[in-house]
Amino acid sequence: MTFNAAMLGGIGRALSSQHYRLYACGHIANVHGWWGNRLGIGWLTWELTGSAGLLGVVAFAGMIPVSLVAPFAGVLADRYGHRVMSIVAGLASGTVTLALALLTLNETITVPLLLMLSILQGIGFGMEFPARQALIPQLCSRENVPAALAFNSTTFQVGTFLGPIIAGYLITAYGTGASILMFAVTNYWMAFMIFLIRFRTSAREEKTRTRFFDEIAAGFRYIAVTPALRLLFTMNLTMGVLLRPYTELLAGFADIVFGGGPAELSALTAASGFGALVSGLFLAFRGRTRGLVAIMLFGSVSGSVGLALFAAQTNLTLGIITIGIASMLLLACHVGAYSLIQNATDQTMRGRVISCSVAITIGGPALGALFIGWLAEFAGLQWAVGVSAVTALLIFLVLLAPTRRARDAMESE
């Protein structure tokens, strides 16, 4: 039976390449494993310490290395081979995660070990993910690369919400170590899928190589001098620092606010993931750039309001409803901004700009979790998340007018 790409719209265009379908099988599993692993580590931290502040510290330790090494990894992958680097870094990250899972399952994990292994895990993911992203143009025909990138970004953003659903179930059914083990397995699976992909690489072109740090700096300069990208990165940073960290703090909400445990955590993460899934599928099937600015702006403003309403709840049922709606709206903003960044970027700069975007997507929540976790120690979880949501709302309202003016530059095809 042949694959009918036309039936799936934008998704079908991305999956029309057999090589990319193999890649997608690994990528979808791996991004869900990564974000499920983050929730598992959050619950493990809560079990070990019961401290919202330390929740933020451990989240920071695990995610900030990704942000720091991603720009370097993008340049290294360009220089030394995307496929080999993806496989080697994926295997290394999987081995570190396997060690963390076994220590957790054996109940011998300590907070210092957790911090150290989280840092190593973040470094591995930060080296592997940009190299994996850079493989895409080699897996698809040139005209299908934009659709493949859009599908990739959609699955990545859906994974930020849907992955914790699976982790919540594993924690409830088998214990915290099982949710971390999931990421180890998906790392090995991703490396195996890339190993199976056999494509002929053309001889490397002899290029004039600029110095390593000059190449990284050129990406940051390009973002700084491009008005559309400045606005989009500002929105992404606001989302990452002020809104996304709530996922790292759900363990505290399940315990302190709603008086439950792993089952309540699983219910909250399931609601969050379902909302994200609805939004992600809508955007993926939609498959068009035109109109994304309006979707992004609506999602940013209404999603901030939704998260503030969630923070005010003490009833679990209302908490589940509000977090599901908020997740749906926030994912629309995330995927919209990520797709528009790719669309507004010149092809020659896309690798470095995407690396910067990945750094913010993962590093922003790391910084936010550290700050909001610290604030929660003094003001409580509900006040901390509520204040961050209202602050984000105010920033988005300020950005409404200039973003509308830059719509043509963001959506031009």
Contacts in CASP RR format, 6 or more apart in sequence:
PFRMAT RR
TARGET T0000
AUTHOR 0000-0000-0000
METHOD contacts of the structure
MODEL  1
MTFNAAMLGGIGRALSSQHYRLYACGHIANVHGWWGNRLGIGWLTWELTG
SAGLLGVVAFAGMIPVSLVAPFAGVLADRYGHRVMSIVAGLASGTVTLAL
ALLTLNETITVPLLLMLSILQGIGFGMEFPARQALIPQLCSRENVPAALA
FNSTTFQVGTFLGPIIAGYLITAYGTGASILMFAVTNYWMAFMIFLIRFR
TSAREEKTRTRFFDEIAAGFRYIAVTPALRLLFTMNLTMGVLLRPYTELL
AGFADIVFGGGPAELSALTAASGFGALVSGLFLAFRGRTRGLVAIMLFGS
VSGSVGLALFAAQTNLTLGIITIGIASMLLLACHVGAYSLIQNATDQTMR
GRVISCSVAITIGGPALGALFIGWLAEFAGLQWAVGVSAVTALLIFLVLL
APTRRARDAMESE
3 15 0 8 1.000
3 16 0 8 1.000
3 21 0 8 1.000
5 12 0 8 1.000
5 13 0 8 1.000
5 15 0 8 1.000
5 16 0 8 1.000
6 12 0 8 1.000
8 15 0 8 1.000
8 285 0 8 1.000
9 285 0 8 1.000
9 287 0 8 1.000
10 147 0 8 1.000
10 150 0 8 1.000
10 151 0 8 1.000
10 284 0 8 1.000
10 285 0 8 1.000
10 286 0 8 1.000
10 287 0 8 1.000
11 151 0 8 1.000
11 284 0 8 1.000
11 285 0 8 1.000
11 287 0 8 1.000
12 147 0 8 1.000
13 144 0 8 1.000
13 147 0 8 1.000
13 148 0 8 1.000
14 20 0 8 1.000
14 24 0 8 1.000
14 140 0 8 1.000
14 144 0 8 1.000
14 147 0 8 1.000
14 148 0 8 1.000
14 150 0 8 1.000
14 151 0 8 1.000
14 152 0 8 1.000
15 21 0 8 1.000
15 24 0 8 1.000
15 151 0 8 1.000
16 140 0 8 1.000
16 144 0 8 1.000
17 139 0 8 1.000
17 140 0 8 1.000
17 141 0 8 1.000
17 144 0 8 1.000
17 148 0 8 1.000
19 138 0 8 1.000
19 139 0 8 1.000
19 140 0 8 1.000
19 197 0 8 1.000
19 199 0 8 1.000
20 136 0 8 1.000
20 139 0 8 1.000
20 140 0 8 1.000
20 144 0 8 1.000
20 148 0 8 1.000
22 193 0 8 1.000
22 196 0 8 1.000
22 197 0 8 1.000
23 132 0 8 1.000
23 135 0 8 1.000
23 136 0 8 1.000
23 139 0 8 1.000
23 193 0 8 1.000
23 194 0 8 1.000
23 197 0 8 1.000
24 151 0 8 1.000
24 152 0 8 1.000
24 155 0 8 1.000
25 193 0 8 1.000
26 186 0 8 1.000
26 189 0 8 1.000
26 190 0 8 1.000
26 193 0 8 1.000
26 194 0 8 1.000
27 132 0 8 1.000
27 152 0 8 1.000
27 155 0 8 1.000
27 156 0 8 1.000
27 190 0 8 1.000
27 193 0 8 1.000
28 155 0 8 1.000
29 186 0 8 1.000
29 189 0 8 1.000
29 190 0 8 1.000
30 186 0 8 1.000
30 187 0 8 1.000
30 189 0 8 1.000
30 190 0 8 1.000
31 155 0 8 1.000
31 156 0 8 1.000
31 159 0 8 1.000
31 160 0 8 1.000
31 163 0 8 1.000
32 159 0 8 1.000
32 162 0 8 1.000
32 163 0 8 1.000
32 166 0 8 1.000
32 186 0 8 1.000
33 163 0 8 1.000
33 166 0 8 1.000
33 167 0 8 1.000
33 182 0 8 1.000
33 183 0 8 1.000
33 186 0 8 1.000
34 125 0 8 1.000
34 159 0 8 1.000
34 183 0 8 1.000
34 186 0 8 1.000
35 159 0 8 1.000
35 160 0 8 1.000
35 161 0 8 1.000
35 162 0 8 1.000
35 163 0 8 1.000
35 164 0 8 1.000
35 167 0 8 1.000
35 247 0 8 1.000
36 163 0 8 1.000
36 164 0 8 1.000
36 166 0 8 1.000
36 167 0 8 1.000
36 168 0 8 1.000
36 179 0 8 1.000
36 182 0 8 1.000
36 183 0 8 1.000
37 97 0 8 1.000
37 121 0 8 1.000
37 167 0 8 1.000
37 179 0 8 1.000
37 180 0 8 1.000
37 182 0 8 1.000
37 183 0 8 1.000
38 59 0 8 1.000
38 62 0 8 1.000
38 63 0 8 1.000
38 164 0 8 1.000
38 247 0 8 1.000
38 248 0 8 1.000
39 163 0 8 1.000
39 164 0 8 1.000
39 167 0 8 1.000
39 168 0 8 1.000
39 171 0 8 1.000
39 179 0 8 1.000
39 247 0 8 1.000
39 248 0 8 1.000
39 250 0 8 1.000
39 251 0 8 1.000
39 265 0 8 1.000
39 269 0 8 1.000
40 167 0 8 1.000
40 168 0 8 1.000
40 171 0 8 1.000
40 176 0 8 1.000
40 177 0 8 1.000
40 179 0 8 1.000
40 180 0 8 1.000
41 58 0 8 1.000
41 59 0 8 1.000
41 62 0 8 1.000
41 100 0 8 1.000
41 114 0 8 1.000
41 118 0 8 1.000
41 180 0 8 1.000
42 55 0 8 1.000
42 58 0 8 1.000
42 59 0 8 1.000
42 248 0 8 1.000
42 251 0 8 1.000
43 168 0 8 1.000
43 171 0 8 1.000
43 176 0 8 1.000
43 179 0 8 1.000
43 251 0 8 1.000
43 262 0 8 1.000
43 265 0 8 1.000
44 104 0 8 1.000
44 109 0 8 1.000
44 114 0 8 1.000
44 176 0 8 1.000
44 177 0 8 1.000
44 180 0 8 1.000
45 51 0 8 1.000
45 54 0 8 1.000
45 55 0 8 1.000
45 58 0 8 1.000
45 111 0 8 1.000
45 114 0 8 1.000
45 251 0 8 1.000
46 55 0 8 1.000
46 251 0 8 1.000
46 252 0 8 1.000
46 255 0 8 1.000
47 176 0 8 1.000
48 109 0 8 1.000
48 110 0 8 1.000
48 111 0 8 1.000
48 114 0 8 1.000
49 55 0 8 1.000
49 111 0 8 1.000
50 255 0 8 1.000
51 377 0 8 1.000
52 249 0 8 1.000
52 252 0 8 1.000
52 373 0 8 1.000
52 376 0 8 1.000
52 377 0 8 1.000
52 380 0 8 1.000
52 381 0 8 1.000
52 384 0 8 1.000
53 373 0 8 1.000
53 374 0 8 1.000
53 376 0 8 1.000
53 377 0 8 1.000
54 111 0 8 1.000
55 248 0 8 1.000
55 249 0 8 1.000
55 251 0 8 1.000
55 252 0 8 1.000
55 369 0 8 1.000
55 373 0 8 1.000
56 245 0 8 1.000
56 248 0 8 1.000
56 249 0 8 1.000
56 368 0 8 1.000
56 369 0 8 1.000
56 370 0 8 1.000
56 372 0 8 1.000
56 373 0 8 1.000
56 374 0 8 1.000
57 115 0 8 1.000
57 370 0 8 1.000
58 111 0 8 1.000
58 114 0 8 1.000
58 115 0 8 1.000
58 118 0 8 1.000
59 245 0 8 1.000
59 248 0 8 1.000
59 365 0 8 1.000
59 366 0 8 1.000
59 369 0 8 1.000
59 370 0 8 1.000
60 366 0 8 1.000
60 367 0 8 1.000
60 369 0 8 1.000
60 370 0 8 1.000
61 115 0 8 1.000
61 118 0 8 1.000
61 119 0 8 1.000
62 118 0 8 1.000
62 119 0 8 1.000
62 121 0 8 1.000
62 122 0 8 1.000
62 366 0 8 1.000
63 122 0 8 1.000
63 362 0 8 1.000
63 363 0 8 1.000
63 364 0 8 1.000
63 365 0 8 1.000
63 366 0 8 1.000
63 369 0 8 1.000
64 363 0 8 1.000
64 366 0 8 1.000
64 367 0 8 1.000
65 119 0 8 1.000
65 122 0 8 1.000
65 123 0 8 1.000
65 124 0 8 1.000
65 126 0 8 1.000
66 122 0 8 1.000
66 123 0 8 1.000
66 125 0 8 1.000
66 126 0 8 1.000
66 129 0 8 1.000
66 358 0 8 1.000
66 359 0 8 1.000
66 362 0 8 1.000
66 363 0 8 1.000
66 366 0 8 1.000
67 359 0 8 1.000
67 360 0 8 1.000
67 362 0 8 1.000
67 363 0 8 1.000
67 364 0 8 1.000
67 366 0 8 1.000
68 359 0 8 1.000
69 122 0 8 1.000
69 123 0 8 1.000
69 124 0 8 1.000
69 126 0 8 1.000
69 127 0 8 1.000
70 126 0 8 1.000
70 129 0 8 1.000
70 130 0 8 1.000
70 355 0 8 1.000
70 356 0 8 1.000
70 358 0 8 1.000
70 359 0 8 1.000
70 362 0 8 1.000
71 216 0 8 1.000
71 352 0 8 1.000
71 355 0 8 1.000
71 356 0 8 1.000
71 359 0 8 1.000
72 212 0 8 1.000
72 216 0 8 1.000
73 85 0 8 1.000
73 89 0 8 1.000
73 126 0 8 1.000
73 127 0 8 1.000
73 128 0 8 1.000
73 129 0 8 1.000
73 130 0 8 1.000
73 131 0 8 1.000
73 355 0 8 1.000
74 130 0 8 1.000
74 131 0 8 1.000
74 134 0 8 1.000
74 351 0 8 1.000
74 352 0 8 1.000
74 355 0 8 1.000
75 212 0 8 1.000
75 215 0 8 1.000
75 216 0 8 1.000
75 352 0 8 1.000
76 85 0 8 1.000
76 127 0 8 1.000
76 131 0 8 1.000
77 85 0 8 1.000
77 86 0 8 1.000
77 130 0 8 1.000
77 131 0 8 1.000
77 134 0 8 1.000
78 134 0 8 1.000
78 351 0 8 1.000
79 209 0 8 1.000
81 131 0 8 1.000
82 131 0 8 1.000
82 132 0 8 1.000
82 134 0 8 1.000
82 135 0 8 1.000
82 138 0 8 1.000
83 135 0 8 1.000
83 194 0 8 1.000
83 197 0 8 1.000
85 127 0 8 1.000
85 128 0 8 1.000
85 131 0 8 1.000
86 128 0 8 1.000
86 131 0 8 1.000
86 132 0 8 1.000
86 135 0 8 1.000
86 190 0 8 1.000
86 191 0 8 1.000
86 194 0 8 1.000
87 191 0 8 1.000
87 194 0 8 1.000
87 195 0 8 1.000
89 124 0 8 1.000
89 126 0 8 1.000
89 127 0 8 1.000
89 128 0 8 1.000
89 131 0 8 1.000
90 124 0 8 1.000
90 128 0 8 1.000
90 187 0 8 1.000
90 188 0 8 1.000
90 190 0 8 1.000
90 191 0 8 1.000
91 187 0 8 1.000
91 188 0 8 1.000
91 191 0 8 1.000
92 124 0 8 1.000
92 127 0 8 1.000
93 121 0 8 1.000
93 122 0 8 1.000
93 124 0 8 1.000
93 125 0 8 1.000
93 127 0 8 1.000
93 128 0 8 1.000
93 187 0 8 1.000
94 183 0 8 1.000
94 184 0 8 1.000
94 187 0 8 1.000
94 188 0 8 1.000
95 184 0 8 1.000
96 117 0 8 1.000
96 120 0 8 1.000
96 121 0 8 1.000
96 124 0 8 1.000
97 117 0 8 1.000
97 121 0 8 1.000
97 180 0 8 1.000
97 181 0 8 1.000
97 183 0 8 1.000
97 184 0 8 1.000
97 187 0 8 1.000
98 181 0 8 1.000
98 184 0 8 1.000
99 117 0 8 1.000
100 109 0 8 1.000
100 114 0 8 1.000
100 117 0 8 1.000
100 118 0 8 1.000
100 121 0 8 1.000
100 180 0 8 1.000
101 177 0 8 1.000
101 178 0 8 1.000
101 180 0 8 1.000
101 181 0 8 1.000
101 183 0 8 1.000
101 184 0 8 1.000
103 109 0 8 1.000
103 113 0 8 1.000
103 117 0 8 1.000
104 176 0 8 1.000
104 177 0 8 1.000
104 180 0 8 1.000
105 175 0 8 1.000
105 177 0 8 1.000
105 178 0 8 1.000
105 181 0 8 1.000
126 358 0 8 1.000
126 362 0 8 1.000
128 190 0 8 1.000
129 358 0 8 1.000
130 351 0 8 1.000
130 354 0 8 1.000
130 355 0 8 1.000
130 358 0 8 1.000
132 190 0 8 1.000
132 194 0 8 1.000
133 152 0 8 1.000
133 351 0 8 1.000
133 354 0 8 1.000
133 355 0 8 1.000
133 358 0 8 1.000
134 351 0 8 1.000
135 194 0 8 1.000
136 145 0 8 1.000
136 148 0 8 1.000
136 149 0 8 1.000
136 152 0 8 1.000
137 145 0 8 1.000
138 199 0 8 1.000
138 201 0 8 1.000
139 148 0 8 1.000
139 197 0 8 1.000
139 199 0 8 1.000
140 147 0 8 1.000
140 148 0 8 1.000
146 342 0 8 1.000
146 343 0 8 1.000
147 287 0 8 1.000
149 342 0 8 1.000
150 284 0 8 1.000
150 287 0 8 1.000
150 339 0 8 1.000
150 342 0 8 1.000
151 284 0 8 1.000
153 335 0 8 1.000
153 338 0 8 1.000
153 339 0 8 1.000
153 342 0 8 1.000
154 280 0 8 1.000
154 283 0 8 1.000
154 284 0 8 1.000
154 335 0 8 1.000
154 339 0 8 1.000
156 338 0 8 1.000
156 361 0 8 1.000
157 276 0 8 1.000
157 280 0 8 1.000
157 331 0 8 1.000
157 334 0 8 1.000
157 335 0 8 1.000
157 338 0 8 1.000
158 273 0 8 1.000
158 276 0 8 1.000
158 277 0 8 1.000
158 280 0 8 1.000
158 331 0 8 1.000
158 335 0 8 1.000
159 276 0 8 1.000
160 244 0 8 1.000
160 247 0 8 1.000
160 276 0 8 1.000
160 331 0 8 1.000
160 334 0 8 1.000
161 247 0 8 1.000
161 272 0 8 1.000
161 273 0 8 1.000
161 275 0 8 1.000
161 276 0 8 1.000
161 277 0 8 1.000
161 327 0 8 1.000
161 331 0 8 1.000
162 273 0 8 1.000
162 276 0 8 1.000
162 277 0 8 1.000
163 269 0 8 1.000
163 273 0 8 1.000
164 247 0 8 1.000
164 250 0 8 1.000
164 269 0 8 1.000
164 272 0 8 1.000
164 273 0 8 1.000
165 266 0 8 1.000
165 269 0 8 1.000
165 270 0 8 1.000
165 272 0 8 1.000
165 273 0 8 1.000
165 274 0 8 1.000
166 179 0 8 1.000
166 182 0 8 1.000
167 179 0 8 1.000
167 182 0 8 1.000
167 269 0 8 1.000
168 179 0 8 1.000
168 262 0 8 1.000
168 265 0 8 1.000
168 266 0 8 1.000
168 269 0 8 1.000
168 270 0 8 1.000
169 266 0 8 1.000
169 270 0 8 1.000
170 177 0 8 1.000
170 178 0 8 1.000
170 179 0 8 1.000
170 182 0 8 1.000
171 177 0 8 1.000
171 178 0 8 1.000
171 179 0 8 1.000
171 262 0 8 1.000
171 265 0 8 1.000
171 266 0 8 1.000
172 262 0 8 1.000
172 263 0 8 1.000
172 265 0 8 1.000
172 266 0 8 1.000
175 262 0 8 1.000
210 218 0 8 1.000
215 352 0 8 1.000
216 352 0 8 1.000
218 349 0 8 1.000
218 352 0 8 1.000
219 349 0 8 1.000
219 352 0 8 1.000
219 353 0 8 1.000
219 356 0 8 1.000
220 356 0 8 1.000
222 229 0 8 1.000
222 345 0 8 1.000
222 346 0 8 1.000
222 349 0 8 1.000
222 352 0 8 1.000
222 353 0 8 1.000
223 229 0 8 1.000
223 230 0 8 1.000
223 233 0 8 1.000
223 353 0 8 1.000
223 356 0 8 1.000
224 230 0 8 1.000
226 344 0 8 1.000
226 345 0 8 1.000
227 406 0 8 1.000
227 409 0 8 1.000
228 340 0 8 1.000
228 344 0 8 1.000
228 406 0 8 1.000
228 409 0 8 1.000
228 410 0 8 1.000
229 341 0 8 1.000
229 344 0 8 1.000
229 345 0 8 1.000
229 353 0 8 1.000
231 399 0 8 1.000
231 402 0 8 1.000
231 403 0 8 1.000
231 406 0 8 1.000
232 337 0 8 1.000
232 340 0 8 1.000
232 341 0 8 1.000
232 344 0 8 1.000
232 410 0 8 1.000
233 341 0 8 1.000
233 356 0 8 1.000
233 357 0 8 1.000
233 360 0 8 1.000
234 395 0 8 1.000
234 399 0 8 1.000
235 296 0 8 1.000
235 300 0 8 1.000
235 333 0 8 1.000
235 337 0 8 1.000
235 396 0 8 1.000
235 399 0 8 1.000
235 403 0 8 1.000
236 334 0 8 1.000
236 337 0 8 1.000
236 338 0 8 1.000
236 341 0 8 1.000
236 357 0 8 1.000
236 360 0 8 1.000
236 361 0 8 1.000
237 360 0 8 1.000
237 364 0 8 1.000
238 300 0 8 1.000
238 392 0 8 1.000
238 395 0 8 1.000
238 396 0 8 1.000
239 300 0 8 1.000
239 330 0 8 1.000
239 333 0 8 1.000
239 334 0 8 1.000
239 337 0 8 1.000
239 392 0 8 1.000
240 360 0 8 1.000
240 361 0 8 1.000
240 363 0 8 1.000
240 364 0 8 1.000
240 365 0 8 1.000
240 368 0 8 1.000
241 364 0 8 1.000
241 365 0 8 1.000
241 367 0 8 1.000
241 368 0 8 1.000
241 371 0 8 1.000
242 368 0 8 1.000
242 388 0 8 1.000
242 389 0 8 1.000
242 391 0 8 1.000
242 392 0 8 1.000
242 395 0 8 1.000
243 303 0 8 1.000
243 304 0 8 1.000
243 307 0 8 1.000
243 330 0 8 1.000
243 388 0 8 1.000
243 389 0 8 1.000
243 392 0 8 1.000
244 330 0 8 1.000
244 364 0 8 1.000
244 365 0 8 1.000
244 368 0 8 1.000
245 365 0 8 1.000
245 368 0 8 1.000
245 369 0 8 1.000
245 372 0 8 1.000
245 373 0 8 1.000
245 388 0 8 1.000
246 307 0 8 1.000
246 310 0 8 1.000
246 311 0 8 1.000
246 323 0 8 1.000
246 385 0 8 1.000
247 269 0 8 1.000
247 272 0 8 1.000
247 365 0 8 1.000
248 365 0 8 1.000
248 369 0 8 1.000
249 369 0 8 1.000
249 372 0 8 1.000
249 373 0 8 1.000
249 376 0 8 1.000
249 381 0 8 1.000
249 384 0 8 1.000
249 385 0 8 1.000
250 265 0 8 1.000
250 268 0 8 1.000
250 269 0 8 1.000
250 272 0 8 1.000
251 265 0 8 1.000
252 381 0 8 1.000
253 268 0 8 1.000
253 381 0 8 1.000
254 260 0 8 1.000
254 261 0 8 1.000
254 262 0 8 1.000
254 264 0 8 1.000
254 265 0 8 1.000
254 268 0 8 1.000
255 261 0 8 1.000
255 264 0 8 1.000
256 381 0 8 1.000
257 313 0 8 1.000
257 314 0 8 1.000
257 381 0 8 1.000
257 382 0 8 1.000
258 264 0 8 1.000
258 268 0 8 1.000
258 314 0 8 1.000
258 316 0 8 1.000
258 319 0 8 1.000
264 316 0 8 1.000
267 316 0 8 1.000
267 320 0 8 1.000
268 319 0 8 1.000
268 320 0 8 1.000
268 323 0 8 1.000
271 319 0 8 1.000
271 320 0 8 1.000
271 321 0 8 1.000
271 323 0 8 1.000
271 324 0 8 1.000
271 327 0 8 1.000
272 323 0 8 1.000
272 324 0 8 1.000
272 326 0 8 1.000
272 327 0 8 1.000
273 324 0 8 1.000
273 327 0 8 1.000
274 324 0 8 1.000
274 327 0 8 1.000
275 324 0 8 1.000
275 325 0 8 1.000
275 327 0 8 1.000
275 328 0 8 1.000
275 331 0 8 1.000
276 327 0 8 1.000
276 328 0 8 1.000
276 330 0 8 1.000
276 331 0 8 1.000
278 328 0 8 1.000
279 327 0 8 1.000
279 328 0 8 1.000
279 329 0 8 1.000
279 331 0 8 1.000
279 332 0 8 1.000
279 335 0 8 1.000
280 331 0 8 1.000
280 332 0 8 1.000
280 335 0 8 1.000
282 332 0 8 1.000
283 295 0 8 1.000
283 332 0 8 1.000
283 335 0 8 1.000
283 336 0 8 1.000
283 339 0 8 1.000
289 339 0 8 1.000
289 340 0 8 1.000
289 343 0 8 1.000
289 411 0 8 1.000
289 413 0 8 1.000
290 411 0 8 1.000
290 413 0 8 1.000
291 411 0 8 1.000
292 336 0 8 1.000
292 339 0 8 1.000
292 340 0 8 1.000
292 410 0 8 1.000
292 411 0 8 1.000
293 340 0 8 1.000
293 403 0 8 1.000
293 404 0 8 1.000
293 407 0 8 1.000
293 410 0 8 1.000
293 411 0 8 1.000
295 332 0 8 1.000
295 333 0 8 1.000
295 336 0 8 1.000
296 332 0 8 1.000
296 333 0 8 1.000
296 336 0 8 1.000
296 337 0 8 1.000
296 340 0 8 1.000
296 403 0 8 1.000
297 333 0 8 1.000
297 396 0 8 1.000
297 400 0 8 1.000
297 403 0 8 1.000
297 404 0 8 1.000
298 329 0 8 1.000
298 332 0 8 1.000
299 329 0 8 1.000
299 330 0 8 1.000
299 332 0 8 1.000
299 333 0 8 1.000
300 330 0 8 1.000
300 333 0 8 1.000
300 392 0 8 1.000
300 396 0 8 1.000
301 393 0 8 1.000
301 396 0 8 1.000
301 397 0 8 1.000
301 400 0 8 1.000
302 329 0 8 1.000
303 325 0 8 1.000
303 326 0 8 1.000
303 329 0 8 1.000
303 330 0 8 1.000
303 333 0 8 1.000
304 389 0 8 1.000
304 390 0 8 1.000
304 392 0 8 1.000
304 393 0 8 1.000
304 396 0 8 1.000
305 389 0 8 1.000
305 393 0 8 1.000
306 322 0 8 1.000
306 325 0 8 1.000
306 326 0 8 1.000
306 329 0 8 1.000
306 389 0 8 1.000
307 323 0 8 1.000
307 326 0 8 1.000
307 330 0 8 1.000
307 385 0 8 1.000
307 386 0 8 1.000
307 389 0 8 1.000
307 392 0 8 1.000
308 386 0 8 1.000
308 389 0 8 1.000
308 390 0 8 1.000
308 393 0 8 1.000
309 322 0 8 1.000
309 326 0 8 1.000
310 319 0 8 1.000
310 322 0 8 1.000
310 323 0 8 1.000
310 326 0 8 1.000
310 385 0 8 1.000
311 381 0 8 1.000
311 382 0 8 1.000
311 383 0 8 1.000
311 385 0 8 1.000
311 386 0 8 1.000
311 389 0 8 1.000
312 382 0 8 1.000
312 386 0 8 1.000
313 319 0 8 1.000
313 322 0 8 1.000
334 361 0 8 1.000
338 357 0 8 1.000
338 361 0 8 1.000
340 410 0 8 1.000
340 411 0 8 1.000
341 353 0 8 1.000
341 354 0 8 1.000
341 357 0 8 1.000
342 350 0 8 1.000
342 353 0 8 1.000
342 354 0 8 1.000
343 410 0 8 1.000
343 411 0 8 1.000
343 412 0 8 1.000
343 413 0 8 1.000
344 409 0 8 1.000
344 410 0 8 1.000
344 412 0 8 1.000
345 353 0 8 1.000
345 354 0 8 1.000
368 388 0 8 1.000
372 384 0 8 1.000
372 385 0 8 1.000
372 388 0 8 1.000
373 384 0 8 1.000
375 383 0 8 1.000
375 384 0 8 1.000
375 387 0 8 1.000
375 388 0 8 1.000
376 383 0 8 1.000
376 384 0 8 1.000
376 385 0 8 1.000
379 387 0 8 1.000
403 410 0 8 1.000
END
